[in-house]
């Protein structure tokens, strides 16, 4: 919620550099989260233990 407050505050005082810095930080965090989630999902599927052998790729 703090990030939203910074974004709104930057808009209200018309501080363009701070606004774009906040937008870039938000997008960077989103990209990092997406990469971590994709890696976690891939590794979870790749090394799943206890799955039936028929469901695992050859």
C-alpha positions in Angstrom: 0.0 0.0 0.0 3.0 2.3 0.6 3.9 2.1 -3.1 0.4 3.3 -4.1 0.7 6.2 -1.7 4.0 7.2 -3.2 2.5 7.0 -6.7 -0.5 9.1 -5.7 1.7 11.6 -3.8 4.0 12.0 -6.9 0.9 12.6 -9.1 -0.6 15.1 -6.7 2.5 17.3 -6.5 3.2 16.7 -10.2 6.7 15.3 -9.5 7.2 13.6 -12.8 10.7 12.0 -12.1 9.4 10.5 -8.9 6.3 9.2 -10.6 8.3 7.4 -13.3 10.8 6.1 -10.8 7.8 4.5 -8.9 6.4 3.1 -12.1 9.7 1.5 -13.1 10.2 0.0 -9.6 6.7 -1.5 -9.7 7.3 -3.0 -13.2 10.7 -4.3 -12.0 9.2 -6.0 -9.0 6.4 -7.5 -11.1 9.0 -8.9 -13.6 11.1 -10.4 -10.8 8.0 -11.9 -9.2 6.9 -13.4 -12.5 10.4 -15.0 -13.1 10.5 -16.4 -9.6 7.0 -17.9 -10.0 7.8 -19.4 -13.4 11.0 -20.9 -12.0 9.3 -22.3 -8.9 6.5 -23.8 -11.1 9.0 -25.3 -13.5 11.1 -26.9 -10.8 8.0 -28.1 -9.0 6.8 -29.8 -12.1 10.2 -31.1 -13.1 11.2 -32.7 -9.8 7.8 -33.6 -8.4 8.0 -36.6 -6.2 5.1 -39.1 -5.8 3.4 -38.4 -9.1 2.3 -41.3 -11.1 4.9 -42.3 -13.7 2.3 -42.0 -16.5 2.0 -38.3 -15.9 5.7 -37.6 -16.0 7.3 -36.7 -19.4 9.5 -39.4 -21.0 
